[in-house]
Amino acid sequence: MACGEFDLIARYFDRVRSVRRDVAVGIGDDCALLSVDEKKLIAVSTDTLVSGIHFLPDISPADLGYKSLAVNLSDLAAMGADPAWLSLALTLPEVNEPWLAAFSDSLFDLLNYYGMQLIGGDTTRGPLSLTLTIQGLIPAGSALTRSGARIGDWIYVTGTLGDSAAGLAILQDRLTVAEKADRDYLLSRHLRPQPRILQGQALRKLASSAIDLSDGVIADLQHILKRSDCGARLFLDEIPRSAALLRQTSMEQSLQWALAGGEDYELCFTVPEINRGALDVALGHTGADFTCIGQIGPKSEGIQFISNNRPVENIWLGYDHFRE
Amino acid sequence: MACGEFDLIARYFDRVRSVRRDVAVGIGDDCALLSVDEKKLIAVSTDTLVSGIHFLPDISPADLGYKSLAVNLSDLAAMGADPAWLSLALTLPEVNEPWLAAFSDSLFDLLNYYGMQLIGGDTTRGPLSLTLTIQGLIPAGSALTRSGARIGDWIYVTGTLGDSAAGLAILQDRLTVAEKADRDYLLSRHLRPQPRILQGQALRKLASSAIDLSDGVIADLQHILKRSDCGARLFLDEIPRSAALLRQTSMEQSLQWALAGGEDYELCFTVPEINRGALDVALGHTGADFTCIGQIGPKSEGIQFISNNRPVENIWLGYDHFRE
């Protein structure tokens, strides 16, 4: 069957399910055309996912469609932005229609949930990979950046950490979990991370800085510290871990995954003392758990790990693709 | 030498050469933050280039840096937009510093020429490929789309067609050109296409539709015809070809490459009879050649090829990645 590139795009991705009023021209021209309210800023982020590096080659197309967008949404969450538009570049080794149908169904479910519109992209033949460029909108002056943390601010994370690393270990046969409920939970935390869009928006006027946790809290917190010119004390005993993770691994393993396992896509953020009460109310309303795990200190002290009120040596580093 | 992903990005791509006032946050946070004048629309386009498909594996990094951006700029040109921001996703098999230096120098030369800013992206390990998402700005109501062509409008192209296909044929040893000047010219037309940004802007109030020529004029014109619900007559004897191409190939070969060779990145556009005089002035001022190659007709007549005032059969089709 003859199946041209343009037919392909039209069939699976040119779905007019979500039509935003700010999209003057969508898929099908040389460019999409978008309008923006002058009081808003655009937040833009790009993520590439390569088969065998960012996802296992046997991942289901539905999980891949969900996760690739969820990971990209997580960057918007870390800025406090409202999701708006997606550009999708899809490189495929072959035209596999059931794969495309499952992938695009899953992607559109998440797009539609957030009122987003797919505005364009590219489809090419080659080794399986995806690049997503997501755009969101945010009232001018209220974006969360990495550079606003100040000495004395409290360091928080949403949710629990380390579950995604455990889910990956299950998929790679490095961890065996007999209990079905725990196994399903840990796998879903790896394959279906929940972007913290609502929480990012709730933090707009309360947090002094924020980042999403893709490489593990140690590595990601260091981006905040570098941009904010600060140090930090991290309370290891407070690092939040799920009951499933604690049941299925040793304390040491769960802590290592929580600190440096990566792909949790929770938010890490800093809050001045004066905003802590308001934070409890605002984040409480979103229904998400959140935990204070440390405090910003002077740059000269670097990053210190504290357990039982005593310093602990730093032995772990976050995942870094090109580190040798 | 330890060389982390973030060092890499910082060293080669976080250059603050071009600082636009509309970029509130650039590279280095979860998202870039951009502001837009309310009277402007944003034009967005994404292109993926895969090694061995869109460029030869032995292409020089300087040519690749130039061409990948030029191809993306060509989409903005086809809408009449002013170039503004670039997101770059780069997938590399290994960290090769001389390659990165040459690639990024060349990319930044072109970015700086157009007053653009690199606002973010992603760097990952994997088979060599690039995805660029370019954004431009355009006064509301003046974008050139594919859907505005009307019966009787004249069809034009800028520059000459087929040179890029001849340049590719030289690189692939399918064409031998002894004369150095012609060889250099044809190679540069393939490796260093000139995006028609100025011409696109000059066409804003004059053209009824426009597209850039990536797949060959037959294939690309059909996108205008489909979106505009029209047909066309194409005057084969008028298809503009360079002196170098005519010297180095047969008439038939030059016409085939001009019609279906692809990668010329010239503009194809339609102009109502009443705007033809103004077009001569406006495009003349940009210094680019342009040629009337046909006329829009009713949809029922499809696309007709005319030579010596007689119809000719259509035997060629544009390049289509997934056509079997």
Interface residues (C-beta under 8 A of the other chain):
Chain A: M1 A2 C3 G4 E5 F6 L8 A24 V25 G28 D29 D30 C31 A32 L33 L34 S35 V36 D37 E38 L41 I42 A43 V44 S45 T46 D47 T48 V50 S51 G52 I53 H54 D75 L76 A78 M79 A81 W85 S87 L88 A89 T91 V95 I119 G120 G121 D122 T123 T124 R125 G126 P127 S129 T131 T133 Q135 G136 I138 A140 A143 T145 R146 S147 A210 I211 D212 R227 D320 H321 F322 R323 E324
Chain B: M1 A2 C3 G4 E5 F6 L8 A24 V25 G28 D29 D30 C31 A32 L33 L34 S35 V36 D37 E38 L41 I42 A43 V44 S45 T46 D47 T48 V50 S51 G52 I53 H54 D75 L76 A78 M79 A81 W85 S87 L88 A89 T91 V95 I119 G120 G121 D122 T123 T124 R125 G126 P127 S129 T131 T133 Q135 G136 I138 A140 A143 T145 R146 S147 A210 I211 D212 R227 D320 H321 F322 R323 E324
